[in-house]
Structure formats: structure tokens, C-alpha cells
Amino acid sequence: MPTITLRLERHNPTKAKQEMYERMTEWNTEFANWLLNHPKLNQATSKLFQEFSSQRFPSAVVNQTIREVKSQKKKQKAKKSADTPSTPT
């Protein structure tokens, strides 16, 4: 059976979609920075976004952001403890 190759033309996003993407990126970045300093980071869920903003935002994006912030926070703590020299006793 011969192989068929399809070429699909990709369309550039509309200006409205570009603006929406930029706005969502800004909100997500602001949320991530806000979340870094939140005292309940370890118990964070997508409902926590409601404390941050009244905007509607996809919960999948919020949950992914929470996972990434938690991961970065752990890496920062591990790096800080690895950077501090231990004093021999």
C-alpha cells in the first residue's frame, strides 16, 4: 500500500487570539509569582485562583501552574541547602 503524505497549512492566529494568549500569559505569570509567597502553597488547588482573581481561567492551566510553582519552590530549597557549606562537627 503506498504512503500518502498530507501537507496541512497552518494559519496564523487572529489578533483577538493573540491578545487573549498574551493576557492569559500575564495572568498566569502574576498568579505564579503571587503563589510563591502564599502561605498555603502545599495545599493549593485550582480554587485558590479565586483568592487571586475574579477572572475566569481554565482550571487545567491553574493546576499546572500550581504544580510547577511547587516544583520550583522545592528546587530552590534544595539548592539553598546544597549551597550552604556544612560545618564539620
N, C-alpha and C positions, 0 to 999 in steps of 0.2 A: 504494500500500500504506500503510495507516495506521500511525502511530508508536505503539508501546506503551511506556509508562513504568512501570518497576518501582520500587517503594519497598521497600527492604530495611531491616529493623530491626536496628540494631547492638546487640549485647549487651555489657554491661559485663564486664570480665574478672573472673574469680573471685579471691577473696582470695589463693589459692595462687599464681596467675599474677602478681598484683600484687607479692607478696613476692619471687617469682623475678625479676621485672623489676628491682625495687629492688636486690636482691642483685647481679644481673649489672651493673647500672649502677655500683654501688660498686666491684666488682672491676675493671671496665673503667677507671674513673677512677683507681684505685690503680695499675693497670698502666701507664696513660699517664704518670702522674707518675713512676713508677719508671723507665720507659723514657726519659724526658727526660734522666736522669742516667746512662744506661747508656753505657759506652764504645764498644760496637759497634752503635750505633743505625743507622748506614748499612747494615750487613749484616744487620739484624734480619729474621727470618722468624717465622712462627707458632710454630716450635719454641722460640723464645726465651721464650714464655709459660711453658714448663715450668720454666725457671730461676726465674721469678717465683712460680709457684704450682703445687701439685699438683692443683688443681681442674680439672675438665673445662670447657672453654669453646669455643664454636664458632670454628673457625679463620677463618671469614669475618669475624667481628667482630674478632678479634685482628688480622688483616691490615689491616682498615680503620683500626683504631686506630693501627697502625704507620704507615700512610700519612699519617694526619692529624698524628701527632706529628712525623714527618719534615718535613711541610709547615710546621707551626708553628715548628719549630726554624729552618728556612730563613728564614721571615719575620722571626723575632726577630733573626737575624744580619744580615739585610738592613736592618732598621730601625735596629739599633745602628750600623751603618756609615754609614747615611744621616743619623743624628742627630749623629754626631761631625763637627764642622766640620773641613774640610780646611785645612791651613795652606799658604798660597801660598809657592812657592819662588822 
